[in-house]
Amino acid sequence: MDKEVDLLVIGSGAAGISAALFAKLNGLDVLLCEKDAQVGGTTATSGGTVWAPGSHLSVKAGVPDDIEHARIFLKSVVGSRGGEHIRDAFLDSSPKMIRDLDEKTSVKLNACLAHPDYVKNQPGEAFGGRALAPAEFDGSVLGSDFKYVKPPRPEFMGLGGMMVNRNELNALLNPFSSGTNFMTTMKVVLPYFLSRLRFPRGTRLVMGNALVGSLFYNLKQNQVPVWLQSPLQELIYNNGQVIGAKILHEQKVITVKARKGVVLATGGVGWNKKLREKLFPKGLIEDSLSPQSNTGDGLTLANKIGAKIDPSVDSSVLYFPCSIHTHKNGYKAIWPHIILDRAKPGVIAVNADGKRFVNESDSYHDFCMAQIKSNKGQQKIVSYLICDQKSIQKYGLGFVLPGAKKLDYYLRENYLFSANSLDALAEKVGIDASQLKKTVERYNSFAKQGVDPDFGKGSGVMNRFNGDPEVQPNPCLGKIEQGSFYALPVIPMDCASSGGLAGDEFGRVLDNSNQPITGLFACGNDLSSIFKGTYPGPGTTLGPGMVFAWRIAQFAAGKLAANSTSHLKSNSTQEHVSV
């Protein structure tokens, strides 16, 4: 062996870095290897929200979350799909992981006062406290290492490298409309220009970039070695256990012995064509929202030594509905339609038949699941967001920001389409014109009543949270009547894979006989979804990813015994220790 450590971690998203950090805090000798030239993986380009029930941070914020309520909620959402003992382990460890992160590192999360669970009208659902958002992080403290933090997608940075929070967007779009807006703009823009004197982009990090930056900073503070551009080549499997791995590092294949095990956190399916064909439904485009370095390495190499790939029960994919603007240089700018437009009054979604198929204000994943179901059998899955002039002016649509910013440009680029009548719009886009008119007329009658009997738009807490509170009685319903009319094609894209390696409550990878493979662990998107392909709430990939990273580190350090029960009960006021 060329090198020997206690724990070898492959992948540097939130799950991978957390596994390395918690292992180091438990006294283990750790090495983190990352295939890309920068750390962060999919987390770096995400919203960074962590779904972590029962944390002390929720109590501190005045929105206490109860573990038992979360348990009831998950039972309702996941139903009879299985895996309850693993979810019990998650619920037991969630508050402990957050406490360790808060007390033993400088990584700071804040309980969201208002960030509702995604599956509406369920027992135990939370409006706030359960979702935790990363605090802003000053990337300049990393010094020259700041360049190793993967930036967000270019389309989500202003002025060539400035990150902006959702609640700052309106102020920056209308800086001179009020004194408050002007001050907010100055607080964001001035530090950005100062940071550009020393760094290639703004060092004020928010959302997923803040989470990655702060986790990476703590790795450096704890002197955990990080090998970049060092992809996994092979798992070393001997006498029924994984004892290490071969890593391509600095143009040499290095054999690393791992006394306690190897942790796979390589990002899931990603761009791996064979796995996509096997696990994903037909009709998706080949592009993924994950980094192009995510090519399913953990899944394929583990499968070679007998690990079981477990397709998630409900869906092997977690989705964003996306619109794409292809630049002249070939770069595909992608807009995920998460919160800013679908739920707003005066916006509906239709298929080519001109009919609605979904509650437009439901979660992005549930929106896409309905889109896929309604397009079953089609060669390409595509639907259209429809709105009028009043709506696009007030709320925007995709890359067209509120105030109809750059609307003419995106019309010229055929990113979206417009016409003075619904008939002309339907003909231009290829939608059934007579049915589109009927759909809009019916929807307008619902808007007048304030109730959507067809799909229930605005019927849930999360629905209304993303609507327009100025519109009553239903903040998600408004008429489509004022030309011009607009149509924007949207497609489902994978934001993460939920089908991955089968694992147990300790993050140990299972073989085809459902037995643990000694020395092999997985977390993040490499581990099959503990929610069985459902999407309960904001951050339900990062939450389990970090919790199972913590459990793996505890197990490897001998602090979480394999014979301990995984059915421990927890609540927001009591924490238990597994023995």
BAPA-617326 format. One record per residue (C-alpha): residue number from 0; x, y negated, z negated; chain. Coordinates in steps of 0.1 Angstrom, whole numbers. Each point is the difference from the previous one (the first is absolute). Example, Ala and Ser with C-alpha at 12.3 -4.5 7.8 and 13.67 -1.06 7.14 Angstrom:
2
R  num     xx     yy     zz  chaine
R    0    123     45    -78       A
R    1     14    -34      7       A
//
This chain:
579
R  num     xx     yy     zz  chaine
R    0      0      0      0       A
R    1     13    -35     10       A
R    2    -20    -17    -28       A
R    3    -20     10    -30       A
R    4    -28    -18    -18       A
R    5    -29      9    -23       A
R    6    -28    -13     23       A
R    7      2     -7     37       A
R    8    -28    -23     13       A
R    9     -7     -3     37       A
R   10    -19    -32     11       A
R   11     -3    -35    -14       A
R   12    -36    -10      0       A
R   13    -16     -8    -34       A
R   14     -3     38     -8       A
R   15     36      8      8       A
R   16     16    -30    -17       A
R   17    -23      6    -31       A
R   18     11     36     -1       A
R   19     37    -10      0       A
R   20     -5    -28    -25       A
R   21    -20     20    -25       A
R   22     25     29      3       A
R   23     28    -24     -8       A
R   24    -19    -15    -29       A
R   25     -3     36    -13       A
R   26     38      4      1       A
R   27      3     20     32       A
R   28     28     -5     26       A
R   29    -19    -10     32       A
R   30      7     -7     37       A
R   31    -25    -16     23       A
R   32      3      5     37       A
R   33    -19    -20     26       A
R   34     -1      7     37       A
R   35     -6    -36     10       A
R   36     24    -29     -2       A
R   37    -23    -17    -26       A
R   38    -20     12    -30       A
R   39    -37     -3     -4       A
R   40    -17     23     25       A
R   41    -37     -5      5       A
R   42     -2    -17    -34       A
R   43     20    -30     12       A
R   44    -27     -8     26       A
R   45    -30      8    -22       A
R   46    -21    -21    -24       A
R   47     19     16    -29       A
R   48    -30      7    -22       A
R   49      3     28    -25       A
R   50    -31     20    -10       A
R   51      8      9    -36       A
R   52    -29      6    -24       A
R   53      1     -6    -37       A
R   54     31    -22     -2       A
R   55      8    -23    -29       A
R   56      3    -28     26       A
R   57    -37      2      6       A
R   58     -6     -6    -37       A
R   59     25    -29      0       A
R   60    -17    -16     29       A
R   61    -34      2    -17       A
R   62    -15     26     24       A
R   63      6     32    -19       A
R   64     -2     32     21       A
R   65    -11     33    -15       A
R   66     15     33     11       A
R   67    -32     18     -6       A
R   68    -18    -23     23       A
R   69     26      5     27       A
R   70     -3     38     -5       A
R   71    -38     -2      5       A
R   72      5    -22     31       A
R   73     25     24     15       A
R   74    -23     30     -6       A
R   75    -28    -19     18       A
R   76     23    -10     30       A
R   77     20     32      4       A
R   78    -29     23     -8       A
R   79      6     37      4       A
R   80     31     -3     22       A
R   81     23     14    -27       A
R   82     32    -10    -17       A
R   83    -16    -14    -32       A
R   84     29     13    -23       A
R   85     24    -21     21       A
R   86    -21    -31     -3       A
R   87     -2      6    -38       A
R   88     38      0      0       A
R   89     -1    -32     19       A
R   90    -25    -16    -23       A
R   91     20     11    -31       A
R   92     33    -14     13       A
R   93    -12    -32     17       A
R   94      0    -22    -31       A
R   95     33     15    -11       A
R   96     17     -7     33       A
R   97    -12    -36     -1       A
R   98     11     -5    -36       A
R   99     35     13      9       A
R  100      2    -22     30       A
R  101    -10    -30    -20       A
R  102     21      6    -30       A
R  103     32     16     14       A
R  104      4    -19     33       A
R  105     -5    -35     13       A
R  106    -26     11     25       A
R  107    -32    -19     -7       A
R  108    -35      9     10       A
R  109    -32    -20     -9       A
R  110    -34     15     -5       A
R  111    -23    -15     26       A
R  112    -30    -18    -15       A
R  113    -20      7     31       A
R  114     10     28     23       A
R  115    -29     25      2       A
R  116      3     37      7       A
R  117     -8      9     36       A
R  118    -27     26     -2       A
R  119    -31    -19    -10       A
R  120    -28      6    -24       A
R  121     17     29    -18       A
R  122      0      7    -38       A
R  123     32    -12    -16       A
R  124     10    -24     28       A
R  125     21    -30    -11       A
R  126     -3    -36     11       A
R  127     34    -10    -15       A
R  128     28     13    -21       A
R  129      6     33     18       A
R  130     19    -15     29       A
R  131     34    -16     -9       A
R  132     17    -25     23       A
R  133     38     -6      1       A
R  134     11    -34    -14       A
R  135     19    -23     23       A
R  136     37     10      2       A
R  137     29    -23      7       A
R  138     21     20     25       A
R  139     29    -24     -4       A
R  140     10     18    -32       A
R  141     11     29     22       A
R  142     26    -22     16       A
R  143     16     16     31       A
R  144    -21     31     -6       A
R  145    -32    -19      9       A
R  146      7      9     36       A
R  147     -6     36     -8       A
R  148    -37     -6     -9       A
R  149    -23      8     30       A
R  150    -20    -31      9       A
R  151    -37      0      7       A
R  152    -13      3     36       A
R  153      9    -33     18       A
R  154    -36     -8      6       A
R  155     -5     -3    -37       A
R  156     27    -26     -6       A
R  157     -4    -37      6       A
R  158     26    -23     14       A
R  159     22     29     10       A
R  160      4     16    -34       A
R  161    -23    -14    -27       A
R  162    -23     22    -20       A
R  163    -34    -12    -11       A
R  164    -25     13    -25       A
R  165    -36      4     10       A
R  166    -13    -27    -23       A
R  167     25    -25     16       A
R  168    -11      6     36       A
R  169    -28    -26      1       A
R  170     22    -27    -15       A
R  171     28      6     25       A
R  172    -25      0     29       A
R  173    -15    -33    -12       A
R  174     29    -18    -19       A
R  175    -15    -35      3       A
R  176    -36      7     -8       A
R  177      6     -5    -38       A
R  178     26     -9    -25       A
R  179     -1     35    -14       A
R  180      6     15     34       A
R  181     29    -23      7       A
R  182     17      8    -34       A
R  183     -5     38      6       A
R  184     16     -4     35       A
R  185     29    -19    -14       A
R  186      6     26    -27       A
R  187      2     27     26       A
R  188     17    -17     29       A
R  189     28    -21    -17       A
R  190     16     30    -19       A
R  191     -2     20     33       A
R  192     21    -26     18       A
R  193     25     -1    -29       A
R  194      3     38      0       A
R  195      7      0     38       A
R  196     32    -20     -6       A
R  197     15     32    -15       A
R  198    -22     30     12       A
R  199    -14     13     33       A
R  200    -36     -3    -13       A
R  201    -19    -14    -30       A
R  202     10     15    -33       A
R  203    -34     -6    -17       A
R  204    -14     35      3       A
R  205    -36     10     -6       A
R  206    -22     31      5       A
R  207     19     32     10       A
R  208     32    -19      7       A
R  209      0    -12    -36       A
R  210     -5     35    -13       A
R  211     29     14     21       A
R  212     23    -29     -8       A
R  213     -5      2    -37       A
R  214      3     38     -1       A
R  215     32     -2     21       A
R  216     14    -27    -23       A
R  217     -5     23    -30       A
R  218     17     29     19       A
R  219     30    -23      5       A
R  220     -1    -12    -37       A
R  221      0     37    -11       A
R  222     29      8     24       A
R  223    -19     26     20       A
R  224     19      7     32       A
R  225    -20     -6     32       A
R  226     12     15     33       A
R  227    -16    -18     29       A
R  228     -1     13     36       A
R  229      4     35    -16       A
R  230    -27     23     13       A
R  231     -8     34    -14       A
R  232     14     28     23       A
R  233     -8     32    -19       A
R  234    -12     13    -33       A
R  235     24     25    -16       A
R  236    -22     30    -10       A
R  237     17     28    -19       A
R  238    -15     30    -19       A
R  239    -35    -15      0       A
R  240      9    -35    -11       A
R  241     11    -34     15       A
R  242     35     -8    -14       A
R  243      8    -30     21       A
R  244     -1    -15     35       A
R  245     22    -10     29       A
R  246      0    -38      6       A
R  247     14    -18     31       A
R  248     20    -28    -16       A
R  249     25    -23     17       A
R  250      1     23     30       A
R  251      8     31    -21       A
R  252    -22     27    -13       A
R  253      3      0    -38       A
R  254    -12     29    -21       A
R  255    -16    -12    -32       A
R  256     -6     24    -28       A
R  257    -31     -9    -21       A
R  258      0     16    -34       A
R  259    -35     -9     -9       A
R  260    -15     -1     35       A
R  261     -7    -20     32       A
R  262    -29    -25      2       A
R  263    -16     -5     34       A
R  264    -15    -35      5       A
R  265      6     -4     37       A
R  266    -33    -17      9       A
R  267    -23     29     11       A
R  268     -9      7     36       A
R  269      7    -34     15       A
R  270     11      2     37       A
R  271      5     38      1       A
R  272    -18     10     31       A
R  273     -4     37     -8       A
R  274    -14     -7    -35       A
R  275    -23    -26     14       A
R  276    -14     24     25       A
R  277     -5     26    -27       A
R  278    -15    -21    -28       A
R  279    -15    -31     16       A
R  280    -33     -2     20       A
R  281      1     -4     38       A
R  282     -5    -35     14       A
R  283     25    -19    -22       A
R  284     28    -19     17       A
R  285     35     13     -5       A
R  286     12    -31    -18       A
R  287      1     -1    -38       A
R  288      1    -28    -25       A
R  289     28     18    -19       A
R  290     37     -9      9       A
R  291     13     17     31       A
R  292     26     17    -22       A
R  293    -29     20    -16       A
R  294      0     31     21       A
R  295    -12     27    -24       A
R  296     34     12    -10       A
R  297    -10     10    -35       A
R  298    -30     20     12       A
R  299     18     18     28       A
R  300     31      9    -18       A
R  301    -19     12    -31       A
R  302    -23     20     23       A
R  303     31     18     14       A
R  304      8     15    -34       A
R  305    -36     11     -6       A
R  306    -17    -30    -15       A
R  307    -37     -3      6       A
R  308    -14    -29     20       A
R  309    -34     -7    -15       A
R  310    -24    -19     23       A
R  311    -21    -22    -22       A
R  312    -36     12     -4       A
R  313    -18    -31     11       A
R  314     26    -16     24       A
R  315     37      5      6       A
R  316      2    -37      8       A
R  317     -7    -33    -18       A
R  318    -10    -27     24       A
R  319      0    -37      8       A
R  320    -23    -13     28       A
R  321     25    -20     21       A
R  322      1    -23     29       A
R  323     31     -3     22       A
R  324     16    -29     18       A
R  325     28     12     23       A
R  326     26    -28      6       A
R  327     17     -5     33       A
R  328     32     16    -13       A
R  329    -20     32     -9       A
R  330     -2     -6    -37       A
R  331    -34     11    -14       A
R  332    -13    -24    -26       A
R  333    -25     19    -21       A
R  334    -28    -16    -21       A
R  335    -15     23    -27       A
R  336    -36    -10     -6       A
R  337      0      4    -37       A
R  338    -17    -28    -18       A
R  339     -2    -33     20       A
R  340    -27      6     27       A
R  341    -20     33      1       A
R  342    -20     -7    -31       A
R  343     -8    -36      9       A
R  344    -35    -12     10       A
R  345     -6      0     37       A
R  346     24     28      8       A
R  347    -11     35     12       A
R  348     18     31     14       A
R  349    -14     18     30       A
R  350     11     28     23       A
R  351     -1      0     38       A
R  352    -37     10     -3       A
R  353     -7    -34    -16       A
R  354    -11     16    -33       A
R  355     12     -6    -35       A
R  356     15     31    -17       A
R  357     12    -12    -34       A
R  358     -3    -23    -30       A
R  359     26    -26     12       A
R  360      7    -11    -35       A
R  361     10     35    -13       A
R  362     37      8     -5       A
R  363     24      1     29       A
R  364      4     38     -3       A
R  365    -38      7     -2       A
R  366     -5    -24     30       A
R  367     24     21     21       A
R  368    -14     33    -12       A
R  369    -34    -12     13       A
R  370     16    -13     32       A
R  371     17     34      7       A
R  372    -32     19     -7       A
R  373    -21    -22     23       A
R  374     27      3     28       A
R  375      3     37     -3       A
R  376      8     16     33       A
R  377     13    -32     15       A
R  378     34     -1     15       A
R  379      8    -32    -18       A
R  380    -15    -13    -32       A
R  381     -8    -37      3       A
R  382    -27    -22    -13       A
R  383     -7    -38      1       A
R  384     -5    -27    -26       A
R  385    -26    -24     13       A
R  386     -6    -35    -13       A
R  387    -11    -35     11       A
R  388     16    -34      2       A
R  389    -11    -11    -35       A
R  390     15     32    -16       A
R  391     34     -1     18       A
R  392      3    -37     -8       A
R  393     -6      5    -37       A
R  394     16     34     -7       A
R  395     23      8     30       A
R  396      3     35     16       A
R  397     32     19     -1       A
R  398     29    -21     11       A
R  399    -24    -29      6       A
R  400      2    -15    -35       A
R  401    -28    -21    -17       A
R  402     -6    -32     19       A
R  403      3     20     33       A
R  404     38     -6      0       A
R  405     16      9     33       A
R  406    -33     13     13       A
R  407      7    -11     36       A
R  408     34     17      0       A
R  409    -14     34    -11       A
R  410    -28     -3     25       A
R  411     25     -5     28       A
R  412     20     29    -13       A
R  413    -31     23      2       A
R  414      4      8    -37       A
R  415    -37     -8     -4       A
R  416    -27    -10     24       A
R  417    -27    -26      2       A
R  418    -31     -9     20       A
R  419    -29    -25     -3       A
R  420    -26     28     -3       A
R  421     -1     35    -15       A
R  422     -8     14     34       A
R  423     31    -15     16       A
R  424     21     10    -30       A
R  425    -12     36      3       A
R  426      7      1     37       A
R  427     35    -14     -5       A
R  428     10     25    -27       A
R  429    -19     31     12       A
R  430    -28      2    -26       A
R  431    -36     10      7       A
R  432    -15    -35      3       A
R  433    -37      8     -7       A
R  434      9     20    -31       A
R  435     24    -27    -13       A
R  436    -28    -26      2       A
R  437    -24     23    -18       A
R  438     27      6    -27       A
R  439      7    -37     -5       A
R  440    -37     -8     -2       A
R  441     -6     27    -26       A
R  442     31    -11    -20       A
R  443    -12    -36      1       A
R  444    -33     11    -15       A
R  445     19     17    -28       A
R  446     20    -32     -6       A
R  447    -32    -19     -4       A
R  448    -12     24    -26       A
R  449     34      4    -17       A
R  450     -2     38      1       A
R  451     16     25     25       A
R  452    -22     31     -1       A
R  453     20     17     27       A
R  454     35      0    -16       A
R  455     -2    -20    -32       A
R  456     24    -27      9       A
R  457      6    -21    -32       A
R  458    -16     27    -23       A
R  459     31      7    -21       A
R  460     22    -20    -23       A
R  461     30      3     23       A
R  462    -22     -9     30       A
R  463    -11    -32    -16       A
R  464     35     -8    -13       A
R  465     13     -3     35       A
R  466    -30    -19     13       A
R  467     -7    -37     -1       A
R  468    -14    -11    -35       A
R  469    -15    -31     16       A
R  470    -24     21     20       A
R  471    -30     13    -19       A
R  472    -18     22     -8       A
R  473     25     24     17       A
R  474     35    -13      4       A
R  475      7     25     28       A
R  476    -30     -7     22       A
R  477     -3    -29     25       A
R  478    -16     -5     34       A
R  479     19      4     33       A
R  480    -17    -26     21       A
R  481     22    -29     10       A
R  482     21      4     32       A
R  483     27      5     10       A
R  484     -1     37    -10       A
R  485     32     21     -7       A
R  486     10     36      1       A
R  487     33     14    -14       A
R  488     10     36      6       A
R  489     11     19    -31       A
R  490     15     34     -4       A
R  491      8     22    -30       A
R  492     37      3     -9       A
R  493     17     20    -27       A
R  494     11    -21    -29       A
R  495     11     31    -18       A
R  496     -4     38      2       A
R  497    -19     18    -27       A
R  498      8     35     14       A
R  499     34     10    -13       A
R  500     19     25    -20       A
R  501    -21     20    -24       A
R  502     11     -7    -36       A
R  503     -8      6    -36       A
R  504     -6    -23    -29       A
R  505     38     -5     -5       A
R  506      6     -9     36       A
R  507     16     33      8       A
R  508     -4     11     36       A
R  509    -20     32      4       A
R  510      7     29     25       A
R  511    -27     18     21       A
R  512     -8     22    -31       A
R  513     -7    -32    -20       A
R  514     31      6    -22       A
R  515     25    -28     -8       A
R  516     32     -1     19       A
R  517     26     -5    -27       A
R  518     20    -32      5       A
R  519    -23    -16     26       A
R  520    -23    -29     -9       A
R  521    -20    -25     21       A
R  522    -18    -33     -6       A
R  523    -15    -28     19       A
R  524    -14      9     35       A
R  525     21     32      1       A
R  526    -23     14    -27       A
R  527    -35     10     11       A
R  528    -26    -25    -12       A
R  529    -12      6    -36       A
R  530    -32    -16     11       A
R  531     -5     26     27       A
R  532     -1    -25     29       A
R  533    -25    -24    -16       A
R  534     10    -36     -7       A
R  535    -13    -10    -34       A
R  536     14    -35     -4       A
R  537     28    -25      7       A
R  538     34     15     -4       A
R  539    -10     36     -1       A
R  540     31     11     19       A
R  541     25    -21    -21       A
R  542    -16      8    -33       A
R  543      3     38      2       A
R  544     33     -4     18       A
R  545     16    -18    -29       A
R  546    -18     21    -27       A
R  547     13     32     15       A
R  548     34    -15      4       A
R  549     -1     -6    -38       A
R  550    -13     36     -6       A
R  551     28     15     21       A
R  552     26    -20    -18       A
R  553    -14     10    -34       A
R  554     -1     36     11       A
R  555     35      0     13       A
R  556     12    -16    -32       A
R  557    -17     28    -21       A
R  558    -26    -24    -15       A
R  559    -30     15     18       A
R  560     -1     38     -5       A
R  561    -14     23     26       A
R  562    -21     18    -26       A
R  563    -17    -33    -12       A
R  564    -36     -4      7       A
R  565    -10    -23     29       A
R  566    -35     -5    -13       A
R  567      8    -25    -27       A
R  568    -25    -27     -4       A
R  569     10    -37     -2       A
R  570    -18    -33     -5       A
R  571      9    -36      2       A
R  572      7     -2    -38       A
R  573     20     33     -5       A
R  574     30     14     17       A
R  575     10     37     -4       A
R  576     34     17      3       A
R  577      3     32     20       A
R  578     19     27    -19       A
//
